[in-house]
Amino acid sequence: MQRFLLPLLFLALSPPAICHYSSSTSSPSSSSVSSDASEWRPARATYYAATNPRDAVGGACGYGDLVKSGYGMATVGLSETLFERGQICGACFELRCVDDLRWCIPGTSIILTATNFCAPNYGFDPDGGGHCNPPNKHFVLPIEAFEKIAIWKAGNMPVQYRRINCRKEGSMRFTVDGGGIFISVLITNVAGSGDIVAVKIKGSRTGWLPMGRNWGQNWHINADLRNQALSFEVTSSDRSTVTSYNVSPKNWNYGQTFEGKQFETP
């Protein structure tokens, strides 16, 4: 049986410099995924195998090197029906193998963060090779993750999934990139709901400015915020908001990563 390969977006990003700065912050609201969203639902799953386990595999969410970003191999690509045009990036899912005693590893499940998109292949029917075609709910895992719930020979496996809260170590991270008055911010390591629906940025000489979603969890704005300390207000899909003040010094540079407050996880 041939191993299924996911079409991946490879990003050549240099590793960010991590900087730490103390900040006064607002108290975050408690984050929780609704009980309806956390019910087990049917789907299918396949896997991809990198030619080298240490390959810097990025993805359609813009996280770049997933190992260096802290996500490791506990990641997943989602079919178009689940991907929500990238808004779902950063959300966490629990998967378990079902209905096939030959290949399932009994009593196991795995928790994964959405970091990639499995593009549809309209040259095939949804039931005839177009695994990620609508209306299929399909997950594509690194083989290292797939083998925690099933034997790799299983191929296209029936699974159950549910949306769960993300539990992350450490703080939310803001990687600032761009040039001139164009600012792009990649937000990673987000706990709670995991996916972000709104971001605001503030310089030490400005009010709060709304940012637009560029793609995945990259947010952008045209504003001259150079030589100003940066603050961020982040709202997740459950409408919880965390505000991190002065996460950067005023002499920040493009390419640096700063740490702010984190969403609480029950």
C-alpha positions in Angstrom: 0.0 0.0 0.0 1.4 3.4 -0.9 1.7 6.0 1.8 -0.6 9.0 1.3 1.3 12.2 0.8 -0.3 15.5 1.7 0.3 18.5 -0.6 2.1 20.9 1.8 3.1 24.5 1.8 6.8 24.7 2.6 7.9 28.0 4.1 11.5 29.1 4.2 11.4 31.0 7.5 14.5 31.8 9.5 14.1 30.8 13.2 12.9 33.8 15.2 14.8 35.4 18.1 12.8 35.0 21.3 12.8 38.0 23.6 11.2 38.3 27.1 9.8 41.5 28.6 7.6 41.9 31.6 4.3 43.6 31.0 1.2 44.7 32.8 -1.8 42.9 31.4 -5.5 42.6 31.7 -7.0 39.5 33.3 -8.0 37.0 30.5 -11.4 35.5 30.3 -11.8 31.8 30.8 -11.7 29.9 27.5 -13.7 26.7 26.9 -14.9 24.8 23.8 -18.6 24.4 23.9 -20.0 21.0 24.9 -21.7 20.7 21.5 -18.5 21.2 19.7 -16.7 18.7 21.9 -19.0 15.7 20.9 -17.3 12.8 19.1 -18.0 13.0 15.4 -17.2 10.6 12.5 -14.4 11.4 10.0 -11.5 9.6 8.2 -7.7 10.0 8.5 -4.6 9.3 6.4 -1.0 10.3 6.9 2.0 11.6 5.2 5.6 10.6 5.7 8.4 13.2 5.3 11.5 12.0 3.6 13.4 13.0 6.7 11.6 13.3 10.1 13.6 16.5 10.8 12.4 18.2 7.6 11.1 21.7 8.3 7.5 21.1 7.3 5.4 24.3 7.4 1.8 24.5 6.3 -1.1 26.6 5.2 -1.5 28.3 8.6 1.9 30.0 8.3 3.6 28.5 11.3 6.8 27.7 9.4 9.1 25.1 10.9 6.6 23.3 13.2 9.3 21.8 15.4 11.0 25.1 16.0 7.5 26.7 16.5 6.9 24.3 19.3 4.2 22.2 17.6 6.4 19.2 16.8 4.6 16.3 15.1 1.3 16.6 17.1 -0.2 18.5 14.1 -2.8 17.9 11.5 -4.0 19.1 8.1 -7.7 19.5 7.6 -9.9 19.0 4.6 -11.7 22.0 3.1 -14.9 21.2 5.0 -13.1 21.6 8.3 -10.5 24.2 7.4 -12.8 27.3 7.4 -10.4 29.2 5.1 -7.7 29.2 7.7 -9.7 30.6 10.7 -9.5 27.2 12.4 -5.6 27.3 12.4 -4.4 26.7 16.0 -7.5 24.8 17.2 -7.0 21.5 18.9 -8.7 18.2 18.1 -8.7 14.8 19.8 -8.7 11.8 17.4 -9.3 8.1 18.0 -9.3 5.1 15.7 -12.6 3.2 15.4 -14.4 0.4 13.6 -11.4 -1.6 12.5 -9.9 -4.0 14.9 -7.2 -5.1 12.5 -5.5 -1.7 12.5 -6.7 0.3 15.5 -4.5 0.4 18.6 -7.2 -0.1 21.3 -7.7 2.5 24.0 -5.6 5.2 22.4 -6.3 8.8 21.2 -4.1 11.7 20.2 -4.4 15.4 20.6 -3.4 17.5 17.5 -3.2 21.2 16.6 -4.5 22.3 13.2 -1.6 23.7 11.2 -2.2 22.8 7.6 -4.8 22.4 4.8 -5.4 19.3 2.7 -6.4 20.6 -0.7 -9.3 19.0 -2.6 -8.5 16.9 -5.7 -11.5 17.3 -8.0 -10.0 14.7 -10.4 -11.4 12.1 -8.0 -14.9 11.7 -6.5 -15.1 12.2 -2.7 -15.5 8.5 -2.2 -13.0 7.5 -4.9 -9.6 9.0 -4.0 -10.6 12.6 -3.3 -10.2 12.2 0.4 -10.2 16.0 1.1 -13.0 16.9 -1.3 -16.2 18.4 0.2 -18.2 17.2 2.0 -15.6 14.9 3.5 -14.3 15.5 7.0 -10.7 14.3 6.7 -7.6 14.6 8.8 -4.0 14.2 7.5 -1.5 13.4 10.1 2.3 13.0 10.2 3.0 9.3 10.3 4.5 9.7 13.8 1.2 10.8 15.1 -0.9 8.4 13.0 1.0 5.4 14.4 0.0 6.3 17.9 -3.6 5.3 17.2 -3.3 2.9 14.2 -0.9 0.7 12.3 0.3 2.5 9.2 -0.9 -0.2 6.8 -4.5 0.9 7.6 -4.2 3.7 5.1 -7.5 5.6 5.0 -8.9 5.0 8.4 -12.3 5.7 10.0 -11.8 7.8 13.1 -13.8 9.9 15.5 -12.8 13.4 16.4 -13.8 16.2 18.8 -12.8 19.7 19.4 -11.0 20.3 22.7 -9.3 23.1 24.5 -5.6 23.6 23.7 -3.2 23.3 26.5 0.1 25.0 25.8 3.3 25.4 27.8 4.4 29.0 28.2 3.2 32.2 26.8 1.5 33.3 23.6 4.1 34.3 21.1 4.1 37.3 18.6 6.6 37.2 15.7 6.8 40.6 14.1 7.8 40.8 10.5 7.3 43.1 7.5 9.1 46.3 6.5 8.6 50.0 6.6 5.0 50.7 7.6 3.8 47.2 6.8 3.7 45.0 9.9 2.9 41.3 9.8 2.4 39.4 13.1 2.4 35.6 13.4 0.7 34.5 16.6 1.6 31.1 17.9 1.3 28.8 21.0 -2.3 29.9 21.7 -4.1 28.0 24.5 -7.8 27.8 25.1 -9.8 27.7 21.9 -6.5 28.0 20.0 -8.0 29.8 17.0 -8.0 33.6 16.7 -10.8 35.7 15.3 -9.6 39.2 16.0 -6.3 41.0 16.8 -5.6 44.6 17.7 -2.1 46.2 18.0 -1.1 49.4 19.9 2.0 51.4 19.8 3.1 53.5 22.9 2.0 56.6 21.0 -1.2 55.3 19.4 -4.6 53.9 20.3 -5.8 50.4 19.6 -5.6 49.6 15.8 -7.4 46.6 14.3 -5.3 44.1 12.3 -6.6 42.1 9.3 -6.0 38.4 8.7 -3.5 38.0 6.0 -3.6 34.2 5.9 -3.7 31.5 8.6 -2.7 33.1 11.8 -0.7 35.9 10.2 -2.2 39.3 10.9 -1.2 42.5 9.2 -1.6 46.3 9.3 -0.2 49.4 7.5 1.0 51.7 10.3 4.2 53.3 11.4 4.8 51.8 14.8 8.6 51.9 14.7 10.3 53.1 17.9 7.2 52.3 19.9 6.6 49.6 22.5 4.0 47.2 21.1 0.9 45.8 22.8 -1.6 43.2 21.6 -5.2 42.4 22.1 -6.2 38.9 21.0 -9.7 37.5 20.8 -10.3 33.8 20.3 -13.2 32.0 18.7 -15.1 31.7 22.0 -14.9 35.5 22.3 -12.4 35.4 25.2 -9.9 38.3 25.0 -6.4 38.6 26.4 -4.5 41.9 26.4 -0.7 42.0 26.7 0.8 45.4 27.2 4.3 46.4 26.2 5.4 43.0 25.1 8.2 44.6 23.1 10.6 47.4 23.8 10.5 50.5 21.7 13.6 49.5 19.8 12.1 46.2 18.5 13.2 44.9 15.1 11.5 42.9 12.4 12.0 39.1 12.8 11.9 39.1 16.6 9.5 37.1 18.6 8.0 38.4 21.9 5.9 36.7 24.6 2.7 38.0 26.1 -0.1 36.7 28.3 -1.8 33.4 27.7 -5.5 32.3 27.6 -6.6 30.4 30.7 -7.6 26.7 30.1 -10.0 25.1 32.6 
